[in-house]
Each structure stands twice: as C-alpha cells, then as structure tokens.
Amino acid sequence: MSQPPEQPRAATLESVAEAAAVSRQTVSNVLNAPHRVRAATREKVEAAIRELGYQPNRLARSLRTRASRMLGYCVQPHGDGNVLLDRFLHAITEAAAERGYHVLLFSARPGAEGLPAYADLLAQRTVDGFVLSDTFMDDPRQEWLAERDVPFAAFGRSWSEPEHGSWIDVDGAAGTRDAVDHLYEQGHRRIGFVGWGPGSGVGDDRRAGWERACAAHGLGPQPSTAADNDLREGAAAARRLLDLPDPPTALVCVSDMIAIGCLGVLAERGLRPGRDVAVVGFDDLPAAALPGIDLTTLSQPLDEIGRGVVDLVLDQLGDSAPAPDRPRHRVLRPSLVVRSSSIPFPRAQEARTP
C-alpha cells in the first residue's frame, strides 16, 4: 500500500531564522518590535517570512506577554454624526492592523455611567489600551484612564482643566474663520451662524471662529441660532434666521447635517443655494458631494488623525518606534471644500468694487 504524501511542515520561528541567516531573537524583534531592527535585516527577515508562509501564533504570544494586542473603541449610540466617525473607525482599524493590532468595538453609556464597561475590559485583559472620540466638557474618561495608567489617546481635546492623556483634534475655529473669509470674498456682509447649544466644546470652538472672523471683517453683530444635530432641527433654524427682518445672505453651519437641513428650506422657498443664500457646513460627509446638495464644507483630515491617535497609544505601550519629539497634543487645520452652495453670489463683484 502506498503511503500518503507527507504534508509540508508549518514554518516556525526557527525555520525563518535559518532561512534569513539571523538569530531567533532577531525574527522575534521583527515581529514584535520592528523599530529595534536595522532596515536591511528587517527586509531580509520579512522576505523569509513571506517565502515560508510563516504565521505567528498570536494567541501563544498573548499568553506569554499577557497582552491582547487589542485596542478598545466605544461605539456611540446611533446618530447622524456617526457617519463621520465611521470614517475615523476605518482609519484607526487600518492603522492598527498595520502594526499587528485589532480594534475591539464595544458600547457604553455616556459619561460616568459608561466607565464600568471600560473597567470590565481592563479586568478581563481584553484590551491593552483605548482610542477615544466624542470628547466633551467634563468627560470623565480621560481622567479615569490616566489615574489608572491605562494607555489611551483621543480624537478630540480635553475640554476641561487639567488636561489628561494624549489627543489629536481639529481646529474648528480656524475652519469657520476660513468659511467666513470665503463668504466675505463672495460679497456677503450678512453672515449668520447655526450652531449647537452652549457647553459643547466642539460647537463653542466653531462658533468662536465665526465670531472672530466677522469681527475681523468689521461686520458688526451677526444673527445666530442653535439646533440639535439633525436635518429637521437644521431646517427649523434656517427658518428662524431667514424670517428675520434683515435676514442673512449666508449661513455658516456647525455641521453638514444642519447645513443640509438648511438647504431643504431654501428649496421649499424657491431660493437658490449660492446665488440667493449661501450655505457652508462642516465635516464633509459623503452626502455633501451628492448632486442636488453640492455643499461647501470643511473637511477633517480623518486618515491623519486616525493614524496619529494609534501612534500615540502604541507609544505608551512601547510598541512603536521611539518618537520623543512626537507631540502629545496636536491641533490640525481642516480644509475648505468649495462647492456650488456658496458660489456664485451676484453681489460679489459689486462688493469688491470701490
């Protein structure tokens, strides 16, 4: 009776080391701490790994090191703003995967009521650290994690003193200043603002940029109102401003969702976006570029933020290249994406004429 063909043996750490003519420890360093290995040696080991089809046993490694190689990320309840955070989630997942980590999604109540969910994940050693988003004034998570020396980094600054942990944020005030500058150049002199209620760090920051830009252009007091972050609220806010005795000819909105609600009111009143009333949003949601909406907006650099936040967490875990000059706090500027909702304004040339 013929013998069945012998199955090829699975590649091991030792066989990779032999093929690359390096030590077993060097292969381990390439897998676990690549920044410790010279580029030429690392490339040689990686080539051997590919050639042999070596698959590291991550379970065994996690049992030895008591590390899960998982980063926890809390998914907020369903809401329109989550469209933006979906893009951020993709960015951190991709960045973590490139470093041999996975992102674990979990849910938790807002504020202090949600802290037990973080505590459970830590007690069970399910995650090595956390990525936060949706930070807000008096958010208890940063202080709670910092007090326990838990590695974490946030998309969003600490809006309260003292600051805790590492974060990357977007300069909302710079964004709305750019929006006002753009509208002023188009000839607008009555520029309203639709924001969120007071107490939202992000919303207050964006409102401050609008106020400062209007003052810098000598426009005097400008109309404003507040709305929740949805289409219906945005529409109601637009009606309040457009029904004023001296209504604005342009609206700067704290979010795209509110701005799209405003565009709906223009349509129902037969007003043309850009030509009759300009509208600018913030976030550059996918819907902003759709035909019939074509919304001018501020785009946030979510890929850069996602990668940067993951780097900050891995710095604390000792699992990234040493970066002593990497700032713990960064503020990135959004970019203005001009579409038809803010141009052309017929009085633009007239306003520029002395």
VEXMAR-537983 format. One line per 5 residues: their letters; for each residue x, y, z of C-alpha. Coordinates in steps of 0.05 Angstrom, whole numbers, plus 5000, padded with zeros to 4 digits. Example, Ala and Ser with C-alpha at 12.3 -4.5 7.8 and 13.67 -1.06 7.14 Angstrom:
BEGIN
as> 5246:4910:5156 ~ 5273:4979:5143
This chain:
BEGIN
msqpp> 5000:5000:5000 ~ 5028:5068:4981 ~ 5039:5118:5036 ~ 5001:5184:5033 ~ 5045:5242:5013
eqpra> 5078:5276:5072 ~ 5046:5342:5090 ~ 5093:5401:5089 ~ 5112:5423:5159 ~ 5088:5491:5182
atles> 5141:5544:5183 ~ 5168:5561:5252 ~ 5207:5618:5282 ~ 5269:5575:5278 ~ 5260:5559:5204
vaeaa> 5251:5633:5188 ~ 5314:5649:5227 ~ 5352:5595:5189 ~ 5327:5619:5121 ~ 5345:5691:5137
avsrq> 5411:5673:5169 ~ 5394:5711:5233 ~ 5380:5692:5305 ~ 5313:5670:5331 ~ 5311:5734:5373
tvsnv> 5321:5777:5312 ~ 5260:5745:5279 ~ 5221:5757:5344 ~ 5243:5830:5344 ~ 5220:5839:5272
lnaph> 5151:5813:5291 ~ 5143:5848:5358 ~ 5188:5909:5357 ~ 5210:5924:5285 ~ 5238:5992:5304
rvraa> 5295:5956:5340 ~ 5319:5922:5277 ~ 5361:5953:5221 ~ 5322:5963:5157 ~ 5365:5915:5115
trekv> 5359:5859:5166 ~ 5284:5871:5175 ~ 5273:5866:5100 ~ 5312:5801:5097 ~ 5271:5770:5153
eaair> 5205:5795:5122 ~ 5225:5763:5056 ~ 5237:5696:5091 ~ 5170:5702:5127 ~ 5135:5712:5060
elgyq> 5173:5656:5026 ~ 5159:5605:5080 ~ 5088:5628:5093 ~ 5102:5636:5167 ~ 5042:5654:5210
pnrla> 5059:5679:5281 ~ 5018:5647:5336 ~ 4988:5709:5365 ~ 4948:5671:5418 ~ 5011:5639:5446
rslrt> 5046:5706:5445 ~ 4989:5740:5482 ~ 4990:5686:5535 ~ 5065:5696:5545 ~ 5062:5771:5547
rasrm> 4992:5778:5577 ~ 4979:5827:5520 ~ 4917:5821:5477 ~ 4941:5866:5420 ~ 4872:5896:5420
lgycv> 4852:5969:5425 ~ 4783:5984:5452 ~ 4739:6035:5417 ~ 4670:6054:5443 ~ 4616:6059:5391
qphgd> 4566:6113:5408 ~ 4490:6104:5400 ~ 4464:6111:5330 ~ 4463:6182:5305 ~ 4476:6224:5244
gnvll> 4545:6245:5269 ~ 4567:6172:5267 ~ 4575:6177:5191 ~ 4637:6218:5205 ~ 4662:6171:5259
drflh> 4653:6112:5213 ~ 4709:6142:5171 ~ 4751:6152:5233 ~ 4739:6080:5254 ~ 4763:6055:5187
aitea> 4826:6097:5194 ~ 4844:6071:5263 ~ 4828:5999:5244 ~ 4874:6003:5184 ~ 4929:6037:5223
aaerg> 4925:5986:5280 ~ 4925:5926:5232 ~ 4990:5950:5200 ~ 5021:5945:5269 ~ 4993:5877:5287
yhvll> 4935:5903:5329 ~ 4860:5897:5323 ~ 4805:5944:5345 ~ 4752:5918:5392 ~ 4685:5954:5388
fsarp> 4642:5959:5450 ~ 4585:6002:5475 ~ 4579:6042:5538 ~ 4533:6094:5567 ~ 4556:6167:5561
gaegl> 4594:6199:5618 ~ 4609:6166:5685 ~ 4555:6114:5675 ~ 4597:6083:5620 ~ 4661:6074:5660
payad> 4643:6003:5684 ~ 4647:5980:5611 ~ 4719:6005:5608 ~ 4734:5973:5675 ~ 4707:5905:5653
llaqr> 4751:5904:5591 ~ 4812:5920:5632 ~ 4796:5870:5687 ~ 4789:5814:5636 ~ 4852:5837:5599
tvdgf> 4812:5841:5536 ~ 4847:5904:5511 ~ 4915:5936:5520 ~ 4891:6008:5513 ~ 4835:6052:5485
vlsdt> 4821:6101:5429 ~ 4770:6153:5449 ~ 4727:6200:5408 ~ 4667:6245:5421 ~ 4703:6280:5478
fmddp> 4662:6333:5514 ~ 4667:6382:5571 ~ 4677:6346:5638 ~ 4685:6280:5601 ~ 4706:6233:5658
rqewl> 4740:6181:5615 ~ 4808:6215:5606 ~ 4819:6228:5680 ~ 4794:6158:5699 ~ 4841:6124:5650
aerdv> 4900:6169:5666 ~ 4893:6155:5741 ~ 4899:6081:5726 ~ 4958:6088:5678 ~ 4917:6058:5621
pfaaf> 4946:6074:5552 ~ 4897:6116:5512 ~ 4892:6172:5461 ~ 4833:6213:5438 ~ 4805:6244:5375
grsws> 4784:6307:5410 ~ 4819:6350:5461 ~ 4805:6352:5535 ~ 4756:6408:5542 ~ 4767:6415:5617
epehg> 4827:6430:5662 ~ 4872:6397:5679 ~ 4885:6361:5613 ~ 4895:6286:5615 ~ 4926:6240:5564
swidv> 4944:6248:5491 ~ 4898:6274:5437 ~ 4892:6300:5366 ~ 4838:6349:5348 ~ 4814:6392:5291
dgaag> 4817:6468:5295 ~ 4744:6483:5288 ~ 4753:6558:5299 ~ 4803:6561:5241 ~ 4753:6524:5197
trdav> 4695:6571:5209 ~ 4742:6631:5201 ~ 4760:6603:5132 ~ 4686:6596:5117 ~ 4672:6669:5135
dhlye> 4732:6693:5096 ~ 4707:6655:5035 ~ 4637:6684:5042 ~ 4663:6754:5052 ~ 4704:6748:4988
qghrr> 4640:6727:4952 ~ 4608:6793:4974 ~ 4567:6771:5034 ~ 4561:6821:5091 ~ 4505:6788:5130
igfvg> 4532:6720:5152 ~ 4491:6681:5201 ~ 4511:6621:5243 ~ 4474:6558:5262 ~ 4509:6523:5320
wgpgs> 4496:6474:5375 ~ 4474:6495:5445 ~ 4526:6524:5492 ~ 4570:6475:5530 ~ 4593:6434:5471
gvgdd> 4668:6443:5466 ~ 4668:6428:5392 ~ 4608:6473:5378 ~ 4634:6530:5421 ~ 4701:6527:5385
rragw> 4668:6531:5316 ~ 4624:6588:5338 ~ 4684:6627:5365 ~ 4718:6624:5297 ~ 4656:6652:5263
eraca> 4650:6708:5314 ~ 4723:6728:5308 ~ 4723:6727:5232 ~ 4660:6770:5228 ~ 4692:6820:5276
ahglg> 4757:6820:5237 ~ 4718:6839:5174 ~ 4682:6895:5212 ~ 4614:6864:5200 ~ 4584:6882:5268
pqpst> 4534:6838:5304 ~ 4510:6779:5262 ~ 4449:6734:5273 ~ 4456:6665:5302 ~ 4414:6608:5329
aadnd> 4424:6538:5357 ~ 4399:6470:5336 ~ 4407:6396:5351 ~ 4448:6357:5301 ~ 4395:6333:5253
lrega> 4360:6354:5188 ~ 4294:6376:5219 ~ 4329:6419:5271 ~ 4373:6449:5217 ~ 4312:6467:5176
aaarr> 4277:6500:5235 ~ 4340:6540:5249 ~ 4344:6564:5177 ~ 4271:6587:5180 ~ 4285:6628:5243
lldlp> 4343:6664:5211 ~ 4311:6674:5143 ~ 4248:6702:5174 ~ 4286:6759:5208 ~ 4271:6830:5184
dppta> 4343:6834:5158 ~ 4358:6761:5142 ~ 4428:6736:5128 ~ 4451:6722:5056 ~ 4497:6667:5080
lvcvs> 4495:6613:5134 ~ 4555:6581:5167 ~ 4533:6516:5200 ~ 4567:6477:5255 ~ 4556:6411:5218
dmiai> 4537:6384:5150 ~ 4474:6353:5178 ~ 4448:6421:5199 ~ 4472:6453:5134 ~ 4434:6401:5092
gclgv> 4372:6416:5133 ~ 4382:6490:5115 ~ 4387:6473:5041 ~ 4319:6439:5045 ~ 4288:6504:5069
laerg> 4319:6542:5011 ~ 4288:6492:4963 ~ 4219:6498:4994 ~ 4223:6575:4988 ~ 4249:6575:4917
lrpgr> 4316:6604:4938 ~ 4379:6582:4901 ~ 4438:6559:4942 ~ 4498:6604:4928 ~ 4461:6655:4886
dvavv> 4406:6674:4936 ~ 4432:6647:5002 ~ 4499:6613:5011 ~ 4507:6554:5059 ~ 4572:6525:5087
gfddl> 4575:6462:5130 ~ 4628:6426:5170 ~ 4653:6353:5165 ~ 4649:6338:5090 ~ 4602:6279:5098
paaal> 4593:6235:5036 ~ 4524:6266:5026 ~ 4555:6335:5019 ~ 4581:6319:4949 ~ 4516:6289:4923
pgidl> 4482:6323:4863 ~ 4428:6369:4888 ~ 4466:6382:4952 ~ 4536:6401:4929 ~ 4552:6432:4997
ttlsq> 4612:6476:5011 ~ 4642:6448:5075 ~ 4703:6439:5119 ~ 4738:6372:5111 ~ 4772:6339:5170
pldei> 4837:6300:5159 ~ 4810:6235:5188 ~ 4863:6189:5160 ~ 4919:6231:5191 ~ 4880:6235:5256
grgvv> 4867:6160:5259 ~ 4939:6142:5246 ~ 4964:6194:5295 ~ 4919:6171:5351 ~ 4941:6098:5342
dlvld> 5014:6120:5343 ~ 5001:6156:5409 ~ 4971:6094:5441 ~ 5026:6049:5416 ~ 5078:6098:5442
qlgds> 5051:6086:5511 ~ 5050:6010:5500 ~ 5123:6011:5479 ~ 5103:5981:5412 ~ 5123:6036:5364
apapd> 5187:6068:5342 ~ 5213:6116:5395 ~ 5188:6186:5379 ~ 5209:6233:5435 ~ 5191:6293:5392
rprhr> 5120:6268:5377 ~ 5074:6319:5410 ~ 5022:6291:5458 ~ 4972:6344:5436 ~ 4961:6364:5363
vlrps> 4911:6410:5330 ~ 4902:6400:5255 ~ 4871:6450:5208 ~ 4810:6429:5166 ~ 4808:6446:5092
lvvrs> 4753:6486:5058 ~ 4719:6447:5001 ~ 4683:6497:4957 ~ 4621:6473:4920 ~ 4561:6507:4889
ssipf> 4524:6521:4954 ~ 4567:6582:4966 ~ 4582:6608:4895 ~ 4569:6648:4855 ~ 4538:6706:4894
praqe> 4514:6760:4845 ~ 4537:6817:4890 ~ 4608:6790:4896 ~ 4637:6836:4842 ~ 4596:6895:4867
artp> 4624:6885:4938 ~ 4695:6885:4911 ~ 4685:6949:4872 ~ 4709:7012:4909
